[in-house]
Amino acid sequence: MFITPAYAQAAPAAGGGDFLAGQFGMLLPLVAMFVIFYFLMIRPQQKRVKDHQALLKSIRRGDTIVTTGGLVAKVTKAGDTDTEVEAEIADGVRVKIVRTMISDVRAKGEPVKDKV
């Protein structure tokens, strides 16, 4: 019923008593995991986004593009500052496509001559 003096005493602090060194020691694996996560996940994704934006800016007339919906078309009108491109999906069928919805440029082609 009575507590013996051995159990009543406080346990000594782990790590030899240096409190700050113990806290930084526990934080070090977390920082290391974040650094690894950054180089394996975040940085490659940012590079992919940057490459895709450069691809979208370089779209010119005559390029064969693929939209995110899987539509394959040939660009007939594209400007540097336009947010949309005009593309031909069949003979005489032209549609406007928002640049951000273009997923790939399959072939860089010769500029299409305008039909007058």
Rosetta blueprint (number, residue, H / E / L):
1 M L
2 F L
3 I L
4 T L
5 P H
6 A H
7 Y H
8 A H
9 Q L
10 A L
11 A L
12 P L
13 A L
14 A H
15 G H
16 G H
17 G H
18 D L
19 F H
20 L H
21 A H
22 G H
23 Q H
24 F H
25 G H
26 M H
27 L H
28 L H
29 P H
30 L H
31 V H
32 A H
33 M H
34 F H
35 V H
36 I H
37 F H
38 Y H
39 F H
40 L H
41 M H
42 I H
43 R H
44 P H
45 Q H
46 Q H
47 K H
48 R H
49 V H
50 K H
51 D H
52 H H
53 Q H
54 A H
55 L H
56 L H
57 K H
58 S L
59 I L
60 R L
61 R L
62 G L
63 D L
64 T E
65 I E
66 V E
67 T E
68 T L
69 G L
70 G L
71 L L
72 V E
73 A E
74 K E
75 V E
76 T E
77 K E
78 A L
79 G L
80 D L
81 T L
82 D L
83 T L
84 E E
85 V E
86 E E
87 A E
88 E E
89 I E
90 A E
91 D L
92 G L
93 V E
94 R E
95 V E
96 K E
97 I E
98 V E
99 R H
100 T H
101 M H
102 I E
103 S E
104 D E
105 V E
106 R E
107 A E
108 K L
109 G L
110 E L
111 P L
112 V L
113 K L
114 D L
115 K L
116 V L
